[in-house]
Amino acid sequence: MSLNVSLPPELESRVRAHVASGMFGSASEVIREALRLFESYQSVQSATLANLKADIEQGQADKRAGRVAPLNIAGIKAEGRRQRSPKANGRSAKSP
């Protein structure tokens, strides 16, 4: 199959540079490799999106089933401070 493609000058220059570098034997090889990489990228993006959608659905199902609670930022901070305190780590505070 033969297909003619028009490229903007910058892309044409980049294709020619890749051929001139010896990495590719022709402009067609550059375009084929670019298309393979693009399809691979799209495949990864599709899988990532599918995983994200599944995670969102799981979160919504958890919420509907009552398996979530309101986020208590103040409580999280307090617990972190408690764990970092010298008493919690078995050390005594130094006196000034």
C-alpha positions, 0 to 999 in steps of 0.5 A: 500500500502506498500513501502520500502524507503532507508534513509541516516543514518542521516535521519534514526536517525532523524526518530527514534528520533521522534518515540522515543520521543513519538510524533509518533507511528511509522516511517511510521507516521513520513514519512506521516507527513513529506510528508504532510508538504512537499506537503503543502510547495509545494502548498504555493510555487506554489501559490507564484510563480503564484502570482509573474508571475501575478505581472510580467505580470501586470507590462509588460502590464502596460509598453506596455500601457504606464502607467509607467515612468522612475524612478527618484531617484534624484527626490525621494530623493529631495522630501524626503529631502524637506518633512523632512526639518524643514520648511516643518514640520512647524518648524524653523531651530535653529540658532547656 
